[in-house]
Amino acid sequence: MIPGAVLGWDMGAALAMAQALGTDTLIAAELLPEIEAVMVRKLNEQIGEGHG
């Protein structure tokens, strides 16, 4: 954990949520890391803009 930065998602929780929503967990396991990378990058950009 780093104050003022997002490092990633809890993939166990994300996969559990996908399963609870009825999504194929194999597909979720393939797609979530790509989605996570974009979200982390964008969130950290927004956090950086707020501190600049």
C-alpha positions, 0 to 999 in steps of 0.5 A: 500500500502506498499513500496517494496511489492505487496499486491494483485490485483484489483479484480474488474479490473481483473473481468472486464478484464475477462468479456471483454475477453469473459471469464465466470465471475463466473469461473474467480471469482472462479479461480482468488483468487488462481492465485492472491495468487501465483502471490503475493507470487512469486512477493514478493519473487522476490522483497525480493531477489532484496533487499537482 
